[in-house]
């Protein structure tokens, strides 16, 4: 019983459950959508499925290894209050990103997510935050639209 209690506090279980949950959300969101657009190639819904399935599988494997005692790892050192608020902020900003992606479009949603992420993770000046978020949003749009020819949400 002590081994099971130790497994419940292991990083493998924590990361595994979070990865499995994120993968399940991605797969559920993309399930039933068209993955290929005739004449254009993969649609924007191909990405969540391609990333979500491995994320779900790896998460379940990590959690199972921890619960079976194969990889119990060290106990998780949970963040202090400020760290917990940052983690909660990142989860909330990601949920908002997913919710607004269809309405605002890929580039604007990525810009807003970049702003939130950089402000939550670092103590950068607003000018740096805006420049990095803008560059990331533009670069991601160019890579997916131009190089990969993925049809992205326009908003």
C-alpha positions in Angstrom: 0.0 0.0 0.0 2.9 2.4 0.7 4.2 1.8 -2.9 0.8 2.8 -4.3 0.8 5.9 -2.1 4.2 6.8 -3.4 3.1 6.2 -6.9 0.3 8.7 -6.5 2.8 11.4 -5.8 5.2 10.5 -8.6 6.1 12.8 -11.4 5.4 10.0 -13.9 1.8 9.7 -12.8 1.3 13.5 -12.7 2.8 14.1 -16.2 1.2 10.9 -17.5 -2.3 12.0 -16.4 -1.9 15.5 -17.6 -0.6 14.3 -21.0 -3.3 11.8 -21.4 -6.0 14.4 -20.5 -4.5 16.9 -23.0 -4.3 14.2 -25.7 -7.9 13.1 -25.1 -9.1 16.7 -25.4 -7.2 17.1 -28.7 -8.5 13.8 -30.1 -12.1 14.5 -29.0 -11.9 18.0 -30.6 -10.6 16.7 -33.9 -12.6 13.5 -34.1 -15.1 13.5 -36.9 -13.6 16.4 -38.8 -12.2 16.3 -42.3 -8.4 15.7 -42.1 -7.7 16.3 -45.8 -9.0 18.9 -48.1 -9.0 17.7 -51.7 -6.4 19.6 -53.7 -5.0 21.3 -50.6 -3.8 18.6 -48.4 -4.1 18.3 -44.6 -6.6 20.5 -42.9 -6.1 22.3 -39.6 -7.8 19.4 -37.8 -5.1 17.0 -38.8 -2.7 18.6 -36.3 -4.7 17.9 -33.1 -5.1 14.3 -34.1 -1.5 13.7 -35.1 -0.3 15.3 -31.8 -3.2 14.1 -29.6 -3.0 10.4 -30.2 0.7 10.0 -29.2 0.2 12.4 -26.3 -2.7 10.3 -25.1 -0.8 7.0 -25.6 2.4 8.2 -23.9 0.4 9.7 -21.0 -1.4 6.5 -20.4 1.9 4.5 -20.5 3.6 6.9 -18.1 0.6 6.7 -15.7 0.5 2.9 -15.9 4.2 2.5 -15.3 3.9 4.7 -12.2 0.9 2.8 -10.8 2.5 -0.6 -11.5 5.6 0.5 -9.6 7.8 0.2 -12.7 8.8 3.9 -12.6 7.7 5.4 -9.3 10.2 8.3 -9.5 10.7 10.9 -6.7 7.8 12.6 -5.0 6.5 15.7 -6.8 7.6 19.0 -5.3 4.4 21.1 -5.9 4.8 24.8 -6.6 4.3 27.5 -4.1 1.2 29.7 -4.3 2.7 32.0 -7.0 3.8 29.0 -9.1 0.4 27.3 -8.7 -1.2 30.6 -9.9 1.1 30.6 -13.0 0.3 27.0 -13.8 -3.5 27.8 -13.4 -3.0 30.9 -15.6 -1.3 28.8 -18.3 -4.1 26.2 -18.3 -6.7 28.9 -18.4 -5.0 30.8 -21.2 -4.8 27.5 -23.2 -8.5 26.8 -22.7 -9.3 30.3 -23.8 -7.1 29.9 -26.8 -8.9 26.7 -27.8 -12.2 28.3 -27.3 -11.4 31.4 -29.4 -9.4 29.8 -32.1 -12.3 29.4 -34.5 -13.6 32.9 -33.8 -10.4 34.9 -33.9 -8.4 32.8 -36.2 -5.0 31.1 -35.9 -2.7 34.1 -36.0 -4.6 36.4 -33.6 -5.2 33.5 -31.2 -1.5 32.6 -31.2 -0.6 36.2 -30.6 -2.9 36.4 -27.6 -1.7 33.1 -26.2 1.9 34.2 -26.7 1.2 37.4 -24.7 -0.4 35.5 -21.9 2.4 32.8 -21.8 5.3 35.3 -21.8 3.7 37.4 -19.1 2.9 34.4 -16.9 6.3 32.8 -17.2 8.7 35.7 -17.2 9.2 39.3 -16.1 9.7 40.8 -19.4 9.0 44.3 -20.5 5.8 44.7 -22.5 7.7 45.7 -25.6 9.6 42.4 -25.6 6.5 40.4 -24.9 4.6 42.0 -27.8 7.5 41.6 -30.2 8.1 37.9 -29.3 4.4 37.1 -29.4 4.0 38.8 -32.7 7.0 37.1 -34.3 5.9 33.7 -33.0 2.4 34.1 -34.3 3.6 35.3 -37.8 6.2 32.6 -38.0 3.8 29.8 -37.0 1.3 31.0 -39.5 3.9 31.1 -42.3 5.2 27.6 -41.4 1.7 26.0 -41.3 0.2 27.9 -44.3 3.2 28.2 -46.6 5.4 25.3 -45.9 2.9 22.7 -44.7 -0.1 24.0 -46.6 -2.4 23.5 -43.7 -5.8 25.3 -43.9 -5.9 27.3 -40.7 -8.9 29.0 -39.0 -9.2 32.6 -40.3 -11.7 33.8 -37.7 
